[in-house]
Amino acid sequence: MKHIVFVTLKLLFERKRQTIVAIVGVSIGVGAFIAMASLMNGFQKYFIEQALDLNAHVTLKVKDEPDKGKILKQVYGDNLYFNVYGSKPKELKDKIIDYKFLISKYEKDAEIIGIAPHLTGQGIVKYGTVDKSASLIGIDPILERKASVIDKFISNKKLDILTSDRDSVIIGKLLARDLGIDEVGKKVIITTPNGVTYLFKVVDFFDSGITMLDQTRIYMNLKTLQTILNKPNEVNEIIFKIKDVYKANEIADRINRETSYYTESWQKAFRNFLQLFKIQNYITYMIVFAILIVSAFGIFNIIMMTVLEKKRDIAILKALGYENVDIIKIFVFHGITIGFLGAIFGSFLGYAIQEFLASVNVSVEGLVRTKGFALDRSPLYFLYGILFAFTFSIFAAFYPSYKASKLNPIDIFRSSA
Amino acid sequence: MSSIIQLKNINKKIREELILRDINLSVTKGEFISIIGPSGSGKSSLLYIIGLLDIPSDGEVFIEGEKVDFTETHKIAHLRNIKFGFIFQFHYLIAEFSLLENVMVPMLKAGRTKEESKERAYLLLQKLGLKGKEKRKPFQISGGEQQRVAIARALANEPIVIIADEPTGNLDSKNTAIVMDIFCNLHLEGKTVIMVTHEIELTERTERIVKMLDGNIIEDIELDKKKC
C-alpha cells in the first residue's frame, strides 16, 4: 500500500493548483451544507420548541369529528356499506362542563405531567384611541405552570398577579406595541362579544417570539374570563403536558377514545408548518446536494485531466510492475484525499459561517421573532458533511481511475515513439 | 547454459495483420543482445513480448524455465516488477517526482521500505554519475542524465534482464557512448541486456545480433564476446 500512498501524495502535492481548486470546491460544498443545515434546522427547531412550550402537547377541545355514519354503524355494525346524503350538523355547545373531573382523572396518568383548563374567547382591546382584536385566554396560573412553560415567556415574571388581582391582564408584546403600551400599569378596556366593556390593568407582557401569538394574546384569570364572558364554570379547552412529546399523537388518540372529546396533538395543530418545513428541507438539501454534485464534478474533472495528462506515467508505472488495481487505487485515493481535505477545511468553513451567523445581531421578525439567527449547531451536520464529501469523492474518482487502469502501455509507448 | 528467456513459435497479430511470425528465440543469462531491423520489422513488438508487456497471439514464453500464463495478470505484473528493467527511447520519468523518487517507484511496489528504497536509489544514482542531483526534477537535468536516471530506475529491483527499446535514439553521440558504456558494464557484471536499436554501430558492442524483417527473425549472429 505504501507505493500507492507515495505516488498519490506526490501527484497531489506536486500539482498544487489543481489540488487546491478541487479541495476548495469540496470545502465550499461541505461548508455550505453545514451552514444551511444548521440555519434551516435551527429555525425549525426554534419554532417547534417555542410552539411546544406555548401550545399544549395535547389539547382537548369541543369539536365534532364528522362521522356521518356513526349511528348507522352503531345499528347495523361496521361491515355495512353505505353513503349518507344531506346529514344535518349536530348542534354543539362550546364547553367542557366536566373539566374538573377530567383534570382529576388525568392527573394520575403516568404519561401526563400537567393539565390546565383554558377558556378562550375573542374580544376588542382598547388603549386610548387605538383598538385591536384580541384572543382572550383565561388560565389558572397554578395549573398553567404545570402544563406549560408560560413563565418563560412572561417578561417580568408577574404571572401570579393574575391570581391575586382579578382585574389584571398580561398582554402580548406586539399587541402592546401596536396599542402604544410600553410599560406595565397601563389600563386597557376590553370589550367582549356580548358588548360589555371592562377595565383591566396591564401587569406584564407576553413575549413568545412567535409573531402571530404575541400580536393577539391576552392572558387573564380563568374565573375573570368566565365572568365577563358569562360562562360560569365553563372551559372550552384542556391542555396536557406529556412526558414524551413524540407520543402526543398516541396519547391524543387515547384521550379521545376515553372521553369522546376532540383531541389534537401538537403535530396535528402544527401540521401545516411541519409540512412546510418538510418542503423547506427538501429544497435546502436539493441546493446543498447540487453544490456537492458540482464539487464532485470538480474532482471528476481534475482526476480525469490528471489521467489524460499522466497517460505516459501510467504506462511506465504499468511497465514497472504496477497492476490495474494499483492504478485504480492511486486515483481513487487521490479523490479520497481531496474529499478528506475538503471535508476538513469545509468543516472549518462551516464552523466559521456558523460563528459569523451567530454573531450577526439582526432582528428577525416573521413567523418567529429572534435577535439574530436561530442556529442548530449539532455535530451531526459536520459528520454528514464529511460523509457526503467522502462518498461523492469516491464516486467522482472511480470512473477516471477505472479508465486509467484500462490504458494499454504499449499503445502509449507506440504513440510516443 | 540454460536459457532464462525462451520464446516458442510466437505470433502476434494486430488488427488482422501478422506483425510477428513464428518467432523462436532463446536468451541465456548474461548475454548482451541487440535486435535490429528496419522500421515496422517487429523488433519493438518482440521486445514487449519478451518483457511481458504484451501478450502474443500464439506461442509460448518461458521465463527461467517456467511457462508464462498471460491470464495471471498479478503474476505477470510481479515478474515485470522484479525480473525486468525497462529503458525506453524517451526516459518516461515522472515529471513531478525527483530523480531519487523516480528510482524509488519500482522498489516500493516490490515491497521494500521507503528508507531501503531511498538508500538504494542514492547508490544507483551515484553509480550512474548523478551524485548531488538526486533531489532535482527531471526537467532540471540534461537528456543524457535523464536516460541515466531511467537506467537507474530499471536497475532498482536488481532485474535478471534489462530491456532497452532504442535507448540512445534520443541522445547525442557523447551521451550514446555513456549509455553504451553503462550497458557494457552491466553486461560485464553478469546482467542480461536485450536492446532494440537501428544504429548498426551500436550492435558492434553487443555479443549477439538478432536481425528482423517483416516480423521474422532473418538472422541470429553470435559475435566476439570480448568487444564490450
Interface residues (C-beta under 8 A of the other chain):
Chain A: K2 H3 F6 V7 K10 L11 E14 R15 R312 D313 A315 I316 L317 K318 A319 L320 G321 Y322 E323 N324 D326 P409 I410 F413 R414 S416 A417
Chain B: S44 Y48 G51 L53 D54 T73 H74 A77 H78 L79 R80 N81 I82 F86 F88 Q89 F90 Y92 I94 A95 E96 F97 E101 M104 V105 P106 L108 K109 A110 T113 K114 R153 D165 E166
